[in-house]
Amino acid sequence: MELKISALDEEEVTPQELEEISKLMEETPREGIPWNQAKREIGL
């Protein structure tokens, strides 16, 4: 399998989105939120 790496476009996030992302980043190591659930919660 070949790994392809590309640059991501920057996007502005609202303070509410930033707070949600920060919360998910803190919870993930402790509670192990599955990646698919995390993506749904942040709207990816």
Backbone as a printed PyTorch tensor [residue, N CA C, xyz], in Angstrom:
tensor([[[  0.8500,  -1.1760,   0.0000],
         [  0.0000,   0.0000,   0.0000],
         [  0.8920,   1.2350,   0.0000]],

        [[  0.5720,   2.1870,  -0.8490],
         [  1.3370,   3.4200,  -0.9410],
         [  0.5920,   4.5410,  -0.2340]],

        [[  1.2990,   5.2700,   0.5940],
         [  0.6970,   6.3780,   1.3330],
         [  0.8670,   7.6520,   0.5340]],

        [[ -0.2440,   8.3360,   0.2820],
         [ -0.1920,   9.5900,  -0.4510],
         [ -0.3790,  10.7340,   0.5470]],

        [[  0.4870,  11.7090,   0.4690],
         [  0.4350,  12.8440,   1.3770],
         [  0.2060,  14.0990,   0.5540]],

        [[ -0.7420,  14.9150,   0.9990],
         [ -0.9910,  16.1810,   0.3190],
         [ -1.3090,  17.2490,   1.3570]],

        [[ -1.1120,  18.4750,   0.9920],
         [ -1.3790,  19.5930,   1.8960],
         [ -2.8840,  19.8080,   2.0200]],

        [[ -3.3100,  20.1610,   3.2050],
         [ -4.7180,  20.4690,   3.4270],
         [ -4.9300,  21.9700,   3.3110]],

        [[ -6.0310,  22.3630,   2.7220],
         [ -6.3700,  23.7750,   2.6710],
         [ -6.7710,  24.2430,   4.0590]],

        [[ -6.3420,  25.4400,   4.4090],
         [ -6.7270,  25.9850,   5.7070],
         [ -8.1770,  26.4570,   5.6420]],

        [[ -8.8800,  26.2610,   6.7380],
         [-10.2550,  26.7310,   6.8340],
         [-10.4040,  27.4980,   8.1360]],

        [[-11.2090,  28.5410,   8.0810],
         [-11.4900,  29.2690,   9.3090],
         [-12.5280,  28.4860,  10.0950]],

        [[-12.3530,  28.4550,  11.4060],
         [-13.3230,  27.7860,  12.2590],
         [-13.9010,  28.8020,  13.2280]],

        [[-15.1400,  28.5760,  13.5880],
         [-15.7930,  29.4570,  14.5450],
         [-15.2870,  29.1180,  15.9450]],

        [[-15.4390,  30.0510,  16.8750],
         [-15.0480,  29.7370,  18.2570],
         [-15.7610,  28.5030,  18.7940]],

        [[-17.0160,  28.3030,  18.4020],
         [-17.7720,  27.1290,  18.8440],
         [-17.1460,  25.8500,  18.2790]],

        [[-16.7680,  25.8650,  17.0060],
         [-16.1290,  24.6960,  16.3980],
         [-14.7800,  24.4040,  17.0600]],

        [[-14.0230,  25.4570,  17.3470],
         [-12.7350,  25.2800,  18.0000],
         [-12.9030,  24.6710,  19.3870]],

        [[-13.9200,  25.1170,  20.1090],
         [-14.1920,  24.5580,  21.4330],
         [-14.5480,  23.0750,  21.3260]],

        [[-15.3640,  22.7160,  20.3330],
         [-15.7600,  21.3160,  20.1430],
         [-14.5570,  20.4560,  19.7720]],

        [[-13.7000,  20.9660,  18.8980],
         [-12.4990,  20.2220,  18.5080],
         [-11.5900,  20.0200,  19.7180]],

        [[-11.4220,  21.0650,  20.5100],
         [-10.5860,  20.9540,  21.7090],
         [-11.1420,  19.9180,  22.6660]],

        [[-12.4760,  19.9170,  22.8310],
         [-13.1160,  18.9440,  23.7130],
         [-12.8810,  17.5220,  23.2080]],

        [[-13.0200,  17.3230,  21.9110],
         [-12.8040,  15.9950,  21.3330],
         [-11.3520,  15.5530,  21.4840]],

        [[-10.4190,  16.4930,  21.3340],
         [ -9.0050,  16.1570,  21.4780],
         [ -8.6950,  15.7040,  22.9050]],

        [[ -9.3590,  16.3080,  23.8870],
         [ -9.1560,  15.9140,  25.2740],
         [ -9.8080,  14.5710,  25.5790]],

        [[-10.9960,  14.3400,  25.0470],
         [-11.7460,  13.1210,  25.3350],
         [-11.1520,  11.8970,  24.6500]],

        [[-10.6300,  12.0540,  23.4650],
         [-10.1910,  10.9130,  22.6730],
         [ -9.1550,  10.0490,  23.3890]],

        [[ -8.0790,  10.6200,  23.9380],
         [ -7.1140,   9.7430,  24.6220],
         [ -7.7090,   9.0400,  25.8490]],

        [[ -8.6120,   9.7140,  26.5640],
         [ -9.1890,   9.1320,  27.7760],
         [-10.2440,   8.0940,  27.4600]],

        [[-11.1300,   8.4140,  26.5440],
         [-12.2950,   7.5710,  26.3040],
         [-12.2230,   6.7830,  25.0090]],

        [[-11.2760,   7.0960,  24.1520],
         [-11.1200,   6.3510,  22.9080],
         [-12.3020,   6.4770,  21.9630]],

        [[-12.7190,   7.6950,  21.6460],
         [-13.8190,   7.9060,  20.7020],
         [-13.3860,   7.3710,  19.3280]],

        [[-14.1950,   6.5290,  18.7090],
         [-13.8600,   6.0370,  17.3710],
         [-13.7560,   7.1990,  16.3770]],

        [[-12.8130,   7.1050,  15.4590],
         [-12.5750,   8.1770,  14.4890],
         [-13.8500,   8.5430,  13.7220]],

        [[-14.6510,   7.5690,  13.3240],
         [-15.8770,   7.8700,  12.5690],
         [-16.8520,   8.7060,  13.4060]],

        [[-16.9420,   8.4220,  14.6870],
         [-17.8090,   9.2140,  15.5540],
         [-17.2520,  10.6270,  15.7070]],

        [[-15.9650,  10.7570,  15.8730],
         [-15.3470,  12.0800,  16.0050],
         [-15.5850,  12.9150,  14.7410]],

        [[-15.4460,  12.2860,  13.5770],
         [-15.6840,  13.0000,  12.3230],
         [-17.1280,  13.4830,  12.2390]],

        [[-18.0770,  12.6460,  12.6420],
         [-19.4920,  13.0580,  12.6230],
         [-19.7180,  14.2450,  13.5560]],

        [[-19.1050,  14.2100,  14.7260],
         [-19.3190,  15.2610,  15.7130],
         [-18.7550,  16.6010,  15.2710]],

        [[-17.6800,  16.5860,  14.4830],
         [-17.1210,  17.8570,  14.0210],
         [-17.5420,  18.1860,  12.5890]],

        [[-18.4070,  17.3580,  12.0220],
         [-18.9980,  17.6620,  10.7240],
         [-18.1220,  17.3580,   9.5290]],

        [[-17.2730,  16.3470,   9.6270],
         [-16.4520,  15.9610,   8.4740],
         [-17.1280,  14.8700,   7.6680]]])
